[in-house]
Every structure is written in C-alpha cells, then in structure tokens.
Amino acid sequence: MDDCVFCNIVNHTIESQILFENERLIVIKDILPKAPVHLLIIPKKHILSITHTEKEDETLVGEMIVVAKEMAVKFGVADTGYKLIFNVGRDGGQVIPHLHLHLMGGKKLGE
C-alpha cells in the first residue's frame, strides 16, 4: 500500500531505525515515545488492525508477541516490567491503519 507509512518503512522507501527484521516482522522505535523504551512490532503483511486478522494470521500475531518479549530482554525492561498494547481502530487509539504492537517500558507506567 503506497500510502501506508508502515508499508513504506517495511519496503525501505521511508527511512527508519530498524532494530530487528526477519521475513515477517520489523521492529522500530516509536517516533513519539510514551516511555523510555517504546518500540513498535510491525508485520510486513498489511493488515489494518486486530479486527482484520484471519485464522491464517494466528502464527504471525503469536510471533509478534514472542519478538516483543525478546526485545524487552534486549532493551533491559524484561525484569522490571513492560506493557504490550494493540490499539484497535480510531476510537481505540490506533493512528496508523496497519497492525502493530506497542512495547513500552523503562519506567512505572500508569494503569
């Protein structure tokens, strides 16, 4: 999708600091962080949101969580705690219509 920011990052047409990449996912730093560690785990497959996942995406969503756990270890927040958040739709706080998982940590985060 040419107008999708995350698709353009995935396709390397928009520059971003990619912290992790494999055949299915990339991880980048959030450009407007809400915590000292605020990463985005993004599938390369364009899926609008959790609402738009299909049965075939089950493994991909699971891999997003496993990679988030690995990034929490790598960025030193695994032992102290972190949040994983899927914002779904505009009313759920989703700004970019491409599935992504927020990993936030590095300070005590509010409820």
The 8 nearest C-alpha neighbors of each residue, nearest first, counted from 0:
[[1, 3, 2, 6, 45, 7, 4, 5],
 [0, 2, 3, 7, 6, 4, 12, 5],
 [1, 3, 0, 4, 7, 6, 5, 96],
 [4, 2, 6, 0, 5, 1, 7, 97],
 [5, 3, 7, 6, 8, 2, 95, 13],
 [4, 6, 8, 7, 3, 9, 97, 41],
 [7, 5, 9, 3, 8, 4, 10, 0],
 [6, 8, 10, 12, 4, 5, 9, 13],
 [7, 9, 11, 13, 5, 10, 6, 12],
 [8, 10, 6, 7, 11, 43, 5, 25],
 [11, 9, 7, 8, 12, 6, 13, 5],
 [12, 10, 8, 13, 9, 7, 14, 15],
 [11, 13, 7, 10, 8, 14, 9, 6],
 [14, 12, 8, 11, 7, 15, 4, 10],
 [13, 15, 11, 8, 12, 16, 7, 17],
 [16, 14, 17, 13, 8, 27, 11, 28],
 [15, 17, 27, 18, 28, 14, 26, 19],
 [16, 18, 27, 19, 26, 15, 25, 20],
 [17, 19, 26, 27, 16, 20, 25, 28],
 [20, 18, 26, 25, 17, 21, 27, 24],
 [19, 21, 25, 24, 26, 22, 17, 18],
 [20, 22, 24, 23, 25, 19, 43, 26],
 [21, 23, 24, 20, 43, 25, 42, 44],
 [24, 22, 43, 21, 42, 44, 25, 59],
 [25, 23, 42, 43, 21, 41, 20, 22],
 [24, 26, 20, 41, 19, 40, 42, 21],
 [25, 27, 40, 19, 18, 39, 17, 41],
 [26, 28, 17, 39, 18, 38, 16, 29],
 [27, 29, 38, 37, 39, 30, 16, 26],
 [28, 30, 32, 38, 31, 37, 39, 27],
 [29, 31, 32, 28, 37, 27, 38, 15],
 [32, 30, 29, 33, 37, 28, 34, 38],
 [33, 31, 29, 37, 34, 30, 35, 36],
 [32, 34, 37, 31, 35, 103, 36, 29],
 [33, 35, 36, 32, 37, 103, 104, 105],
 [36, 34, 105, 37, 104, 106, 32, 33],
 [35, 37, 104, 34, 103, 105, 38, 74],
 [38, 36, 103, 32, 102, 34, 29, 28],
 [39, 37, 28, 102, 29, 27, 101, 36],
 [38, 40, 101, 27, 26, 100, 29, 41],
 [39, 41, 26, 100, 99, 25, 63, 101],
 [42, 40, 99, 25, 24, 39, 26, 43],
 [43, 41, 24, 44, 23, 25, 40, 99],
 [42, 44, 24, 23, 9, 45, 41, 6],
 [43, 45, 42, 46, 23, 6, 24, 41],
 [46, 44, 97, 43, 47, 6, 42, 98],
 [45, 47, 97, 98, 48, 44, 51, 52],
 [46, 48, 97, 96, 98, 51, 45, 49],
 [49, 47, 98, 50, 51, 46, 87, 97],
 [48, 50, 52, 51, 87, 98, 47, 85],
 [51, 49, 48, 52, 87, 47, 88, 53],
 [50, 52, 48, 49, 47, 46, 53, 98],
 [53, 51, 49, 50, 56, 46, 48, 54],
 [52, 54, 55, 56, 51, 57, 50, 49],
 [53, 55, 56, 57, 52, 58, 59, 51],
 [54, 56, 53, 57, 58, 52, 59, 60],
 [57, 55, 59, 53, 54, 58, 52, 60],
 [56, 58, 60, 59, 54, 55, 61, 53],
 [59, 57, 61, 60, 56, 62, 55, 63],
 [58, 60, 62, 56, 61, 57, 63, 23],
 [61, 59, 63, 57, 62, 58, 56, 64],
 [62, 60, 58, 64, 63, 59, 57, 65],
 [61, 63, 65, 59, 64, 60, 66, 58],
 [64, 62, 60, 66, 61, 65, 67, 59],
 [63, 65, 67, 61, 62, 66, 68, 60],
 [64, 66, 62, 68, 67, 63, 69, 61],
 [67, 65, 69, 63, 68, 64, 62, 70],
 [68, 66, 64, 70, 65, 69, 63, 71],
 [67, 69, 71, 65, 66, 70, 64, 72],
 [70, 68, 66, 72, 71, 67, 73, 65],
 [69, 71, 73, 67, 72, 68, 74, 66],
 [72, 70, 77, 68, 76, 74, 69, 73],
 [71, 73, 77, 75, 69, 70, 74, 76],
 [72, 74, 70, 71, 75, 69, 76, 77],
 [75, 73, 71, 72, 76, 70, 36, 77],
 [76, 74, 72, 73, 77, 71, 78, 105],
 [75, 77, 71, 79, 78, 80, 105, 104],
 [78, 76, 71, 72, 80, 79, 75, 81],
 [77, 79, 76, 80, 75, 72, 71, 81],
 [78, 80, 76, 77, 81, 105, 75, 104],
 [81, 79, 77, 76, 78, 104, 82, 105],
 [80, 82, 104, 103, 76, 77, 102, 83],
 [83, 81, 103, 102, 84, 104, 80, 101],
 [82, 84, 102, 101, 100, 103, 81, 85],
 [85, 83, 101, 100, 86, 82, 102, 103],
 [84, 86, 100, 87, 101, 99, 83, 49],
 [87, 85, 93, 91, 92, 84, 88, 100],
 [88, 86, 91, 93, 48, 85, 49, 92],
 [89, 87, 93, 91, 90, 92, 86, 48],
 [88, 90, 93, 92, 91, 94, 87, 86],
 [89, 91, 92, 88, 93, 87, 86, 94],
 [92, 90, 87, 88, 86, 89, 93, 85],
 [91, 93, 89, 86, 90, 94, 88, 87],
 [94, 92, 86, 89, 88, 87, 91, 95],
 [93, 95, 92, 89, 96, 88, 86, 97],
 [94, 96, 97, 93, 4, 3, 5, 98],
 [97, 95, 47, 94, 48, 98, 93, 3],
 [96, 98, 47, 46, 95, 48, 45, 99],
 [97, 99, 48, 47, 46, 49, 41, 96],
 [100, 98, 41, 40, 39, 97, 85, 101],
 [99, 101, 40, 85, 39, 84, 102, 83],
 [102, 100, 39, 84, 83, 38, 103, 85],
 [101, 103, 83, 38, 37, 82, 39, 67],
 [104, 102, 37, 82, 36, 81, 34, 101],
 [105, 103, 81, 36, 106, 76, 34, 35],
 [104, 106, 35, 36, 76, 34, 107, 103],
 [107, 105, 104, 108, 34, 35, 81, 79],
 [106, 108, 109, 105, 104, 80, 81, 79],
 [107, 109, 106, 110, 104, 34, 81, 82],
 [110, 108, 107, 106, 82, 34, 104, 81],
 [109, 108, 107, 82, 81, 84, 83, 106]]
